[in-house]
Amino acid sequence: MAGHPLRVGYIGLGAIGQATVALAGERYADQIESVVALVQDPRRPRRTGMPPPVTSVDELLSSEPDVVVEVAGHDALREHGPAVLAAGVDLYFIAVGALADSAFEQQFREAAEASAGQARVVSGAIGALDAISAAAVGGLSRVTHTTRKPATTLMSADEAALLTEAREMFRGPARDGALIFPESVNVAAAVSLAGIGLDRTELRVLADPTIDRNRHEVEAEGEFGYLRFEIQNVPSQDNARSARLVAMSIVHQLLNRSAPVVIG
C-alpha cells in the first residue's frame, strides 16, 4: 500500500460512518482516502466532505477500494458482507452481533475462508480484545461481560423516568443477548468471539438511570491468570447509542493496515 493513500469504501454513512470519514479526513488525509459509500438513501442530508454515495454493492466495488468498512448494522452486513469478501476485498466490520445468528455465522465464515481478502472485527467501543484472544490460545475457563447503559437507550423515556436504580434487562449466553439487543451488544459479541465463543460467554445488560455514559466490564479467567477490564464511553454526538471510540477504532485499524510497525 506504500506510495498512495489506502482507498476505503463504506457500507453505511450514518453517524458512525460520517464520524469515521471526518476523523480520517481531518487528521490522516495523506494515508486514508474515503472513496465511496453504499447507502440506502443517497439524498439524505449529510456532513460536508463525505464520499459520494452509491446504492449497490457493484458500484461500491467498482471504485476499487483496498478495504470496505461496514458501519451500517446487522442487516447490511448480512446483505453485503459476503459479496465484498467474494470480490477478494478486505472487510472491516462493527456489526459483530450479526454473527449470533448461527446460520449466518457459518455463511460468513465460509465466505471469508474462500476469499482472497480478510474479514476483521473492529474493536469498536471495547478494549482488551488482544489480551482475551491471546489468553484463549492457552485456554480460558470463564468470560463475563456486563454492559451498563443509560436507561433511556434501552427503554422508553416514560419507563426510564420510573427507574431509581439499575434494572437487569438480560442475563445469559452472549448469543441470546446479541439477538435480543442487536444494536446494543456488538461489543459483547466481539468479546465472545475473541475468547470462548458466544454460547459460553455470560452477558448481563443493565439499564442504569444513574449514568450518562455506556459502561462495559469484562472479566476473564484461564491458564494466563485473571483479567478485569472496564471502560466508560462518551456517547457519540450524533447517536447516543454509540460511542465516540468506535470511529477512532476504525481509523486506528485502517492506519495499522499499512503501518511499518504495529503494536498489539
N, C-alpha and C positions, 0 to 999 in steps of 0.2 A: 504493500500500500504506500510505500515511501514515494514521495515525489508529487503526490496530489492529495487533496483532502478526501477523507472517507465519504463516499456517497451513501446517504441514508434515505431510505423511503420509510413511510409510516403507514400503519393501519390504524386509522383514527386520528382525529385532530381536535379533541376536546380539551378540557382544562389541563390534563397531564401532557398531552401531545404539544399543545401550544407553549406550555412552560418549558418543556424539553427543547423545542426548537429555539425559543427565545434565549435560553441559557447557553446553548451551543453557539448561537449566532453572536451573542454579546461577548463571549469570553474565548471561544475556540473556533472562530470562523476560518482560520488557516488550517484547521485539522478536520473539521466536520462540515460537510455540505448537505443541507436538508433539501432533497431534490423534488420530492413529490409526496402527496398524502392521499391515501384511499379513504374516502368519506361517503356517508350516505346522502348528505345534502350539501352540494358544493356552493349553494347560495347563502348558507348560514353565515352571519357576521362573525369574523374572527380578528385577532390582533393583526396589525400590520407586520409585514416581513415574514409571513407564513409561506410555506412551499405551495405550489399550485395544486389544487385538488383534482382528483380523478375519481371515477365511480366504478372501476372494475380492476380486478387483480391483474388482468393482462396489461392494462395501461400502467399500473404500478410497476410491473416487471419490465416493461418496455423502456423505462427510464434507466435501466441497468444499474440498480443500486448494488453496492457491496454488501449492505446489511439492510434488512427490513425490521423495524421495531413495531411491535404490537402494543398499542395504548388505547384499545377500544373496548375491552371486555371479553367475556367468555364466548358470546355468540360469534363475535368477529374472529376470535382465534379458531373456533371450530370451522367457520366458513372458509377462511383464507389461509390459515397456518399451513395445512398440508400442501396447498398449491405452491406456496412460497418455497417450502422445502423441496418439493418435486422439481422446481426450477433450479435447484442447486444453490440457492441463496441462503446465507446465514439468517436466522430468525431469532431476535431477542424479544422476549415476551414477559409481560407482567400479570396476565390473566391466568396465573398458575392454578387457581381453583377449578378451572375448566377440566383439569385432569382428574378431578374427583369422580367424574363420570368414567367408570372403568372401561366402557366400550370405546369412548373417545381417546382415553389414555393409550389403549392398545393401538388404535389407528394412528395416533400422533407419533408414538414411538416407532412404529413401523415406517412411517414416512421419514422420520429423522434418520433411521438406520439405513434407508435406501438412498438418502440424499448425499450429494457432494458438499452440502452446506451443513451447518451445525445449529441445533436448537439450544438456546441458552436462556435459563431462567435469570431474570434480573432481580437482584435482592429487594429492590423497591423500598418499602417502609420498614424493613427489618435489617438486623445485622447478625453477626456471629455464624452465618451460614458456612464460612470457610472452616471454622473450628468444628462445627457439628458434622460436616461432611468428612473432615479428617478423622474425627473420632469414630465415625461409622465404619471406617476401614478396619479399626481394631475391634469394634463391637460395642454397640450401645444397648443398654438394658431398659432405659426409660427416657422418654422425652415428653414434657408437658408444655403447653403454650396457653397462656392466659391473655386474652385481649380485653382491654377496658376501653370503652368509647363513651364520649358524651351521650347522654341518654337520647337527645334529640336526633342523633344519627342512626339510632336503632329502633325508634318507635315514634309515634305521632307526638306533636308538641303537647297535646292535651294529656296524653298518657305520661309523658316525661315530666310535666308540671306536678304530677301527683307523687312522684318519687321523692323520698327523703334519704334513701341510701341505695347502694348499688344493688341491682337485681340481676341474678344469673339468668341469662336468656338461653344458654345451651351448655351442656357438659357431655362429652362423649368423644368418639373417634373423629379425628380431623376430617375424614372423608365425608361423614354425615354433616358436620358443621359447615363445610365448604359448599355443600349443596343447599343448605338452608339459608346461609348468608353469603351468597355468591360474590357480592362486591365488597364484603367487609373482611373476609378472611383469606385473601390471596396470600398474605404473609404466612398464615398457618400452613397453607399448602406448600409453600416454599420450604418452611422449616421441616415439614414432614418428609418431603422428597429428599432433602439434604441428609436426613437422619434415618429413621426406622420405618418410614412409609406412612401413608395416610390412614391405614387401618390400626396401627399400633400407637400412633401419637395421640395423646389426650389433649383435647381442646376445651377451654372454657371461654365463653363470651359473656361479658358483663356490661350492662347499661348503667353508667355511673353519673348521677346528677351533680356530683361534686367536682368534676374535672372538665377542663376545656381543651385538653389535648388527648389524642389517641395514645394509649399505652400498651406496650407489649412486653410480657415477661416470659422468658424461656428458661426452662431447667432441663439439663441432660445429665445422665449418669451412664458410666460404662467403664471399659478397661482403662481409659485415659484418666479417670477421676470424676470430678463433678464440675459442672458449668452452670452459671446463672447469668443471664443477660437481661437487661431492662432498657427500654428506650421510651422516651416521651416525645412524640412527633408534633411539630407545629403544623396545623392543618393548612392545606393549600388555600391561597387567597380566593381562588375561583371555585373550589369544591371542598367543602368541609369534610367530606367522606374520605378524602385522600390527603396524603402528607406531602409537604414540600420536598422531603427527602427523595421521593420517587423520581422526580425529574433529574435530580442530582445523581442518583444511582445509575440512571440510564446513560447520562452523559459520561459518567465515570467508566462504564463498561465499553462505550464506544471509543473512548480515548485509549483504553487498555488494548484494544484490538490491534493497534499499530504501534504501541509504545515499545521502545527498545528495552526497557526494564519494567517488569510488572511485579507488584507487591501483593501477596495474598492469593 
